[in-house]
Amino acid sequence: MTPTARLAAAASILDSIAQSRQPAEVVLKAWGQQNRYAGSKDRRAIADRVYKVLRARGRLSWIMGGREDGRALVIGSLSALDGLPLEEIEALHSGDGYGPRPLSKQERSRRAAGDGDLPGWVASGLPEFVVEDFKATYGEGWTEQARALMAPRAPIDLRVNATTDVDAVEAELRDAGLAPERTPWSPWGLRLASEPPPNVQALDAFSAGRIEIQDEGSQVVCALAGAAPGMTVVDYCAGGGGKTLGLAQAMKGEGRLIAADVVRKRLDNIQPRLERAGVEAELVLLGQNGGGLEALNGEADLVLVDAPCSGSGTWRRRPEDAWRLTAEEVERLHALQVRILGQASKLVKPGGRLAYVTCSMLTAENEASADAFEAAHPEFFPVAVTAPWGGEGLRLRMSPATTNTDGFFFALYERAA
């Protein structure tokens, strides 16, 4: 493909991402399958352009006069991100072959005028409604948090199965041509660079269950939850099962582990992961109102609620989600989180514990949801947790800027005996 054809393809893919709820990587993969003529270098160049645009979408839309279509965003990226002068941008838009059509008078004038003074929220790379939240939470350090959250590709973190020696897996990955590093906070974590992107699922260590893909922050919250052998543990919002596997590792095959979710497909996807890791868990489909575990009320030693959230802590992996989120959706999620916490708390026995986790960076989904739960459930009192990097507190935050993990929030409660 010519450079101009790659630009046209990137613009088309960006439009497809905007019109769907699918992850960008899924849309890119589908495009590649439908356009077999595009070679691996073409697909890589197109994907790089798409992700560069997604991470700078607010800025690029601003400098293109508020336009959000793929063509405008690509044109803006050539100027703002690549630093090309107007003449070179025009040469890439000659309309020849499969390339994009020539610049319009308005597009030419926008680029000739330059970027101008960017508002603070535009320069941050975050959606406008998120900025005030970041300022209130992080103070003067909010811009560092924003830059790290919307930074280029995050590393690939792996969790080594407890039945496997970490040193042995590290050596195995090196023999496979990779360069793993130990994660600083999780003793079971290995980290791979994301450039070039490794095909972890093709590794023997993955297919044999010696490793799982899991961000170090997720590994840390699993450890802080305090699952132990012999316990009855419930992963109340199991999702893809990553934390279910982490809890199973901590339980060492002793006790009762239940993974529950409201979506059957998610539970079906957990089963092969359990088999590959050589662990067991009961899979329970919940009703839309959370029913399905009433027989366990007051019986669980630990209930982990990895609540549905905006996923804002993972925007460095899925930058497209930043531009799909609205303030109204955050408020809806907050109400849902409080309701789920109330339902899950019924399962906890006297003296048992409830762990609340999100992969969000937003106060409404973190501290505000925890506050609402505490106000409605005085029988649960906060438990101080010690972070692996030092310090103790009732609530814990992680972020790309502070811990080089995805963004996470963690709070732990104990039910009065």
Secondary structure by P-SEA (a helix, b strand, c coil): ccaaaaaaaaaaaaaaaaaccccaaaaaaaaaaacccccaaaaaaaaaaaaaaaaaaaaaaaaacccccaaaaaaaaacccccccaaaaaaaacccccccccccaaaaaaaaaccccccccccccccccaaaaaaaacccaaaaaaaaaaccbbbbbbbccccccaaaaaaaaaaacbbbbbbcccccbbbbbccccccccccccccccccccccaaaaaaaaaccccccccccccccccaaaaaaaaaaaccccbbbbbcccaaaaaaaaaaaaaacbbbbbbbbcccccccccccccccbbbbcccccccccccccccccccccaaaaaaaaaaaaaaaaaaaaacccccbbbbbbccccccccaaaaaaaaaacccbbbbbbbccccccccbbbbcccccccccbbbbbbbccc
